[in-house]
């Protein structure tokens, strides 16, 4: 009987180890640190997401993209950048540098419907309107990371 339990436990540990290696990473960009923290907290509740990196400026986000591979990028459109760059500029830069890597991987968050259309035209695959519904956020991010 003990031997059977040991085999089951080893199998369970192997499955858990495999599941951990399949966890997805998400990059969150918003100039409002409270929003970064809120979105990051919600995303950590999604079972397939293992790591959420939250940043508050475009330069930091671009450096993270150089160093890491992400399954999804979630970005605010209306960023107050020190150099005048916007969320649309960020999307354009990401798509020009990493079109194969992040095509269909960028989700934008905004309350401005006109800018959302702009973001979609430049490479975002989904938009979430502020104030956002937590379930909508989870659903859209889950769809992107599972592709």
Secondary structure, 3 states (H helix, E strand, C coil): CHHHHHHHHHHHHHHHHHHHHCCEEEEEECCCHHHHHHHHHHHHCCCCEEEEEEECCHHHHHHHHHHCCCCEEEEECCCCCCCCCCHHHHHHHHHHHCHHHHCCCEEEEECCHHHHHHHHHCCCCEEEECCCCHHHHHHHHHHHHHC
